[in-house]
Amino acid sequence: MVTAGVALLCALVALSACGQAVSIAPTVAPEPPAVPTPVFLPTSTPEPPQPARAFTLDAAGVVRTWRPGEAVQAVSELPGEAYDVALSPDGLWAVYLLEGRVYVRELAGDAIYDVSPGGEPLPGEPLNGFRWSPDSTALLFDLGLAQDMANNTAATIYLVEMSPGIPTPGRPLADGLGPAWSPDGAQVAFAGPPYDPGTPWGGGAGGQLTLVDLDGGDPRPLGELLVYPEWQPILWSADGARIAAGAAVLSAEDGALAFGAPPNDGDTLAAFQWIDETGDRAGLWRAVRASLSREPGLFVEQDQYLLVGADGTSRLLAESPPVECPCNPIAAQLEAAWSPAGDALFTLGPLAGDEREGPRLISLAGGAPRDLPTPPDLLPLVPPRWSPDTGHILVTFGMPGVTEAWAYPPGGGEPARAAPGAALGWAP
């Protein structure tokens, strides 16, 4: 019985051999996880962004770039017969007319696109050139025949879209002329019919100030324009809340008059330029007082610059002495450029004792306009272009057979020849 009981006990207990001692393995604590060795990456200081480049176009169609302190570089070539050339804000595209057709050219490559509406040559030239959207994704141009405009029938605004990066043929956007993009590129303001290009001021001659949304919807009239947009372009404020149209500043929401220009006393044509929409610096009026001289072909011109506050009040900022010159007092309205900080205006005006118009700098801090040095034997040809970051001012000067872009240093001073050809603008 004892032997049977032992055998039963051995069967119930799991042993390697009945009667042998049981060996129990000691408990081993797990090793702690390895601590990773820290990796120290060298810190790098990001390079500052490159300043904007100036783009120029010479008579042979060569597009060049110039950056302060660097050599001039040829970046592309357009047909020598191309005209109405406009550079996109991002510096990647140029649009131009050639033999009645509209072309968009990729400046960094060889792609060229014919975006003429309907694939046919235009029946005329764009009335106000080409207008790129702020983000370079679309462009506008207006087209109308002279005989149609004389009958107060509408010109047509065409839209060319880059979708994506490939321009599509122009399509009608609205009946009108003088298109102006809103700062966000979502709306276009323009002059709708009726309008009379033969009288650039007075009595609703500029047509109806009209808005249209890019994402659809019918054009929306805001009110009468007192100045034909070819003489005084439609201008948006930086925040998109107001529109300067002729001599009036209107709300972009409902067309309500925000404030008007100084009284027009016969020979004064007021032009408005935006500065900003903050503080007391809303914009500046340039009132050109021009009358015919006793000598044929000469004007007596005097410029008055009035600083306009956001509430519409104004004060005289600067006044030039009357000068007799063979200048065009209306065309001179377009030849002005603000500094990026909005504290100075670079414009063109009659030079004392000279039959030419020359560059001048006007400080918003006050004081008389300061005439700047002019390259000898050359005349300013197109509006100045102010660099968005370095403060350099690019001006096109020329004479028969010669066109050159000259750069003034920040704050004015002696200009230096930057590149051959006319200034197209600044871009990254």
C-alpha positions in Angstrom: 0.0 0.0 0.0 2.9 2.3 0.7 4.5 1.6 -2.7 1.2 2.2 -4.5 0.6 5.5 -2.7 4.1 6.7 -3.6 3.5 5.9 -7.3 0.2 7.8 -7.3 1.9 10.8 -5.7 4.6 10.7 -8.3 2.1 10.6 -11.1 0.3 13.6 -9.7 3.4 15.8 -9.3 5.3 16.7 -12.5 8.8 15.7 -11.7 11.7 14.8 -14.0 12.1 11.6 -11.9 10.2 10.5 -9.0 12.2 10.9 -5.8 14.6 13.5 -7.4 15.0 17.0 -6.0 13.1 19.7 -7.9 15.3 22.5 -9.4 13.7 25.9 -9.6 15.4 28.4 -12.0 16.1 31.8 -10.4 14.1 34.8 -11.6 16.1 37.1 -13.9 15.2 40.7 -13.9 14.7 42.2 -17.5 17.4 44.5 -18.7 16.4 48.2 -18.8 15.8 49.6 -22.3 18.8 51.1 -23.9 18.9 54.9 -23.8 19.3 56.3 -27.3 22.4 58.4 -27.9 21.2 62.0 -28.6 22.0 63.2 -32.1 22.9 66.8 -32.4 22.2 68.2 -35.9 24.1 71.3 -36.9 21.9 74.3 -36.9 21.7 76.3 -40.2 20.7 79.9 -40.6 18.1 80.3 -43.4 19.3 82.4 -46.2 17.5 85.7 -46.5 15.2 86.0 -49.5 16.7 87.4 -52.6 15.6 91.0 -53.4 13.3 91.5 -56.4 14.6 91.6 -59.9 14.0 94.3 -62.4 12.9 93.1 -65.8 13.6 95.0 -69.0 12.8 94.5 -72.7 14.9 95.9 -75.6 13.9 96.6 -79.2 15.2 93.2 -80.3 12.8 91.4 -77.9 15.5 90.3 -75.4 14.1 90.2 -71.8 16.8 90.9 -69.2 16.9 90.9 -65.4 18.9 93.2 -63.1 19.3 93.0 -59.4 21.2 95.6 -57.4 24.8 94.5 -57.1 24.6 91.8 -59.7 25.3 91.6 -63.4 22.6 91.9 -66.0 21.2 88.5 -67.3 19.3 87.7 -70.4 16.4 85.3 -69.5 14.2 85.1 -72.6 13.6 86.4 -76.0 10.3 87.6 -77.5 9.7 88.5 -81.1 11.1 91.9 -81.9 7.8 93.0 -83.3 5.9 92.2 -80.1 4.2 95.1 -78.3 2.0 95.9 -75.3 4.2 93.5 -73.4 3.2 92.9 -69.7 5.1 91.0 -67.1 3.2 88.7 -64.7 3.7 89.6 -61.0 5.6 86.4 -60.3 8.0 87.0 -63.1 7.2 83.7 -64.9 5.1 84.9 -67.8 4.9 87.7 -70.4 1.9 88.5 -72.5 2.2 90.4 -75.7 0.5 91.3 -79.1 2.0 90.1 -82.4 0.3 90.5 -85.7 -3.1 91.0 -84.1 -2.9 87.9 -81.9 -2.4 87.6 -78.1 0.4 85.4 -76.9 1.5 84.3 -73.4 5.2 83.2 -73.2 6.9 81.3 -70.4 10.0 83.2 -69.6 12.0 80.3 -68.1 11.1 77.9 -70.9 10.0 77.7 -74.5 6.3 77.4 -74.1 4.2 79.9 -76.1 0.4 79.9 -76.1 -1.9 81.7 -78.5 -4.8 82.9 -76.3 -6.6 85.0 -78.9 -10.4 84.9 -78.3 -11.9 82.4 -80.7 -8.5 81.7 -82.2 -8.9 84.7 -84.5 -6.8 87.9 -84.8 -8.1 90.8 -82.8 -10.1 93.4 -84.7 -8.1 96.1 -82.8 -5.7 96.7 -80.0 -6.5 96.4 -76.3 -7.7 99.8 -75.1 -5.9 99.7 -71.8 -3.2 97.1 -72.2 -3.1 93.8 -70.3 -3.8 93.5 -66.6 -2.5 90.5 -64.7 -4.2 89.3 -61.5 -2.3 89.8 -58.3 -1.5 86.1 -58.0 -0.6 85.7 -61.8 -3.3 83.2 -62.3 -5.3 85.2 -64.9 -5.2 88.3 -67.0 -7.6 90.8 -68.5 -7.8 93.0 -71.5 -10.4 95.2 -73.1 -11.3 95.5 -76.7 -13.6 97.8 -78.7 -13.8 99.3 -82.1 -13.5 103.1 -82.4 -16.8 103.4 -84.3 -18.6 101.4 -81.6 -17.2 103.5 -78.8 -18.3 106.7 -80.6 -21.8 105.3 -80.5 -21.6 104.6 -76.8 -21.9 100.8 -77.3 -19.9 98.6 -75.0 -16.4 97.4 -75.4 -15.7 93.9 -74.2 -13.4 92.7 -71.3 -11.8 89.3 -72.0 -10.4 86.9 -69.3 -7.5 84.6 -69.9 -7.1 82.0 -67.1 -4.0 79.9 -66.3 -5.4 76.5 -65.3 -3.0 75.3 -64.0 0.0 76.9 -65.6 -1.5 76.6 -69.1 -3.2 79.7 -70.4 -6.7 79.2 -71.9 -8.0 81.3 -74.8 -9.6 84.5 -73.8 -13.4 84.5 -73.1 -15.8 87.4 -72.6 -16.1 88.5 -69.0 -18.3 91.6 -69.3 -19.1 94.6 -71.5 -17.0 97.5 -70.5 -13.4 98.8 -70.4 -10.6 99.8 -68.0 -10.7 96.7 -65.9 -9.0 96.8 -62.4 -8.4 93.7 -60.2 -9.4 93.8 -56.5 -6.5 93.1 -54.2 -7.6 89.5 -53.6 -8.2 88.9 -57.3 -11.9 87.9 -56.7 -13.5 90.9 -58.3 -13.0 93.2 -61.2 -14.0 96.9 -61.3 -14.5 98.5 -64.7 -16.3 101.2 -66.6 -19.6 100.0 -68.1 -21.6 101.8 -70.9 -22.6 104.4 -71.7 -19.3 106.4 -72.0 -17.9 109.1 -74.2 -14.1 108.8 -74.8 -14.2 112.2 -76.5 -14.7 114.1 -73.2 -12.5 112.7 -70.4 -14.2 114.6 -67.6 -17.6 115.9 -66.6 -21.2 114.8 -66.5 -20.9 111.0 -66.3 -18.6 110.8 -69.4 -16.7 107.9 -67.9 -19.6 105.5 -67.8 -20.9 103.4 -64.9 -18.5 102.1 -62.3 -19.3 98.3 -62.3 -18.2 95.3 -60.3 -18.2 91.6 -61.4 -17.3 88.5 -59.4 -14.8 86.1 -61.0 -16.8 83.1 -59.7 -20.0 84.1 -61.5 -22.9 86.5 -61.2 -24.1 89.5 -63.1 -22.2 92.8 -63.2 -23.2 95.2 -60.5 -23.3 99.0 -61.2 -22.1 101.2 -58.4 -22.4 104.7 -59.7 -21.3 107.2 -62.4 -17.7 107.7 -63.3 -16.7 111.3 -63.9 -13.4 110.5 -65.7 -12.8 108.2 -68.6 -10.6 105.3 -67.2 -8.0 105.7 -69.9 -7.1 109.1 -68.3 -7.6 108.2 -64.7 -7.4 104.4 -64.0 -9.8 102.8 -61.5 -7.8 102.1 -58.3 -8.7 99.8 -55.4 -7.6 100.6 -51.8 -5.2 98.0 -50.3 -8.0 96.5 -48.1 -10.5 96.2 -51.0 -13.0 98.4 -49.2 -12.9 101.5 -51.5 -12.4 102.3 -55.1 -10.9 105.6 -56.4 -12.8 106.2 -59.7 -11.9 109.4 -61.4 -12.1 112.2 -58.8 -14.3 110.4 -56.4 -13.7 107.6 -53.8 -16.5 105.2 -53.5 -17.4 102.3 -51.2 -16.8 98.9 -53.0 -19.8 97.5 -51.1 -22.6 99.8 -52.3 -21.0 102.6 -54.3 -21.7 105.2 -51.6 -19.5 108.3 -51.9 -16.7 108.1 -49.3 -15.3 111.5 -50.2 -14.8 113.6 -53.4 -12.0 115.5 -55.0 -11.3 119.2 -54.4 -13.6 121.5 -56.4 -12.8 121.5 -60.1 -12.3 125.1 -61.0 -12.0 124.9 -64.8 -8.5 124.0 -65.7 -7.8 121.5 -62.8 -7.9 117.8 -63.3 -7.5 115.9 -60.1 -6.0 112.4 -60.0 -6.1 110.2 -57.0 -3.5 107.7 -55.8 -3.9 105.4 -52.8 -1.3 105.2 -50.0 -2.9 103.0 -47.5 -6.1 102.6 -45.4 -4.6 103.1 -42.0 -4.2 106.1 -39.8 -4.7 109.4 -41.5 -3.0 108.5 -44.8 -5.7 107.3 -47.2 -4.3 108.8 -50.4 -3.1 111.8 -52.3 -4.6 113.9 -54.9 -2.4 115.5 -57.6 -4.3 118.5 -58.9 -2.7 119.6 -62.2 -3.5 123.2 -63.0 -2.8 123.7 -66.6 -3.6 126.5 -69.1 -2.5 127.3 -72.6 0.5 129.6 -72.9 0.7 132.5 -75.2 3.1 130.6 -77.3 1.6 127.8 -79.5 2.2 124.3 -78.2 3.1 125.3 -74.6 1.2 124.8 -71.3 1.6 126.6 -68.1 1.5 123.8 -65.5 1.4 123.8 -61.7 1.2 120.8 -59.6 -0.6 120.7 -56.2 -0.3 117.7 -54.0 -3.0 117.2 -51.3 -2.7 114.6 -48.6 -6.1 113.0 -48.0 -7.1 111.4 -44.8 -9.4 108.4 -44.4 -12.2 110.8 -43.4 -11.9 112.8 -46.6 -10.2 115.8 -45.1 -7.1 117.1 -47.0 -4.2 119.4 -46.6 -1.7 120.8 -49.0 1.4 118.7 -49.0 3.5 120.3 -51.7 3.2 122.7 -54.6 5.4 123.3 -57.5 6.0 126.7 -59.1 4.2 127.4 -62.4 6.3 126.1 -65.3 5.9 126.7 -69.0 6.5 123.4 -70.9 5.3 121.4 -73.9 4.0 118.7 -71.6 0.6 116.9 -71.6 -1.1 117.6 -68.3 -3.5 114.7 -68.6 -1.0 112.0 -69.6 1.2 113.1 -66.7 -1.4 111.8 -64.3 -0.3 108.3 -64.9 3.4 108.8 -64.3 3.7 108.3 -60.6 4.8 105.5 -58.2 4.6 105.2 -54.4 7.4 103.9 -52.2 6.7 100.5 -50.7 6.4 102.2 -47.3 4.0 104.8 -48.6 6.1 107.7 -47.4 7.3 109.2 -50.7 6.0 109.6 -54.2 8.3 109.4 -57.3 6.8 111.3 -60.2 7.6 113.3 -63.3 7.1 117.0 -63.7 8.4 119.9 -65.7 11.9 120.9 -65.0 12.6 124.6 -64.3 14.4 126.2 -67.2 14.1 123.0 -69.3 11.7 121.8 -71.9 11.8 118.3 -70.6 9.8 116.6 -67.9 12.1 115.1 -65.2 12.0 112.9 -62.2 11.1 114.4 -58.8 10.6 113.0 -55.3 7.9 114.2 -53.0 8.1 113.4 -49.3 4.9 112.9 -47.3 6.6 114.6 -44.4 6.3 117.9 -46.4 8.5 120.2 -48.2 8.8 121.2 -51.9 9.2 118.5 -54.5 12.9 117.6 -55.1 14.1 117.4 -58.7 16.4 114.4 -59.2 19.4 114.2 -61.6 18.5 113.2 -65.2 20.7 111.3 -67.6 22.0 113.8 -70.2 20.1 114.0 -73.5 17.5 111.5 -72.5 13.8 111.8 -71.8 11.7 109.8 -69.4 9.4 107.5 -71.4 7.2 105.4 -69.2 6.0 105.5 -65.6 8.6 104.8 -62.9 8.8 101.4 -61.2 9.6 101.3 -57.5 11.3 98.1 -56.1 9.1 96.4 -53.5 12.0 95.7 -51.1 15.2 97.5 -51.9 13.9 101.0 -52.5 15.5 101.4 -55.9 13.5 103.2 -58.5 13.6 102.0 -62.2 12.9 104.6 -64.8 13.0 104.2 -68.6 14.8 107.0 -70.5 15.3 107.3 -74.2 15.9 109.2 -77.3 15.5 108.2 -81.0 17.1 104.8 -81.4 18.0 104.4 -77.7 16.0 103.1 -74.8 17.6 102.4 -71.4 16.5 101.6 -67.9 18.2 103.6 -65.2 18.0 102.9 -61.5 17.9 105.6 -58.8 19.2 104.5 -55.4 16.9 104.5 -52.3 16.0 108.1 -51.4 17.1 109.5 -54.8 20.5 110.5 -55.9 22.6 109.9 -59.1 21.0 107.3 -61.3 23.0 104.4 -62.8 22.3 102.6 -66.1 20.8 99.3 -65.1 20.1 97.5 -68.4 19.3 98.2 -72.1 15.6 98.4 -73.0 12.4 99.6 -71.3 11.4 98.7 -67.7 8.8 96.0 -67.5 8.6 95.9 -63.7 9.9 94.1 -60.6 9.3 90.4 -59.7 10.9 87.7 -57.5 
